[in-house]
């Protein structure tokens, strides 16, 4: 039960970093490419569960791609929040049953 909360928390952490990178890229889209630093965030599954987040610099920012990444990250973040809420409800129900 606690493991599922951990998975949800690492998922939220990863989506937070995706949203931050997307916001950064959108904010620096109009800046000269020599001065701007664009970021890409990717995640890999850990052996013990959860998501490991990696950020890397890329050379250019595509506004359409950033819009899609932002929408996807927002939807994924909302889904992770629902996962954590469901696990919290289940844990509360189990505690009520045992008491």
C-alpha positions, 0 to 999 in steps of 0.5 A: 500500500505504501509502495503505491503512494511512493509510485504516485509521489515519484510520478508527481515529481516527474510531471512537475519537472516536465511542467517546469521545463515546458514553462521555461522553454515557452518563456525563453522561446523568443530569446536569441538561441545563443542565449536561451537554454531549452530543456527536455525532461525524460523519465525512466522506470527505477528497478525498485519502482517509481520514476527517475527524472532526467533533464538535458539541454537541447538546441532549439524550442518548438512552440507547438511541441511545447504546447503539446508537452505542457498539455500532456504534463498537466493531464498526467499530473492530474492523473497522478494526483487521482492515483495518490488520492485513491490510495489515500482513500483505500488506506483510510478505509483499511485503517477504519476496518481494522479499528 
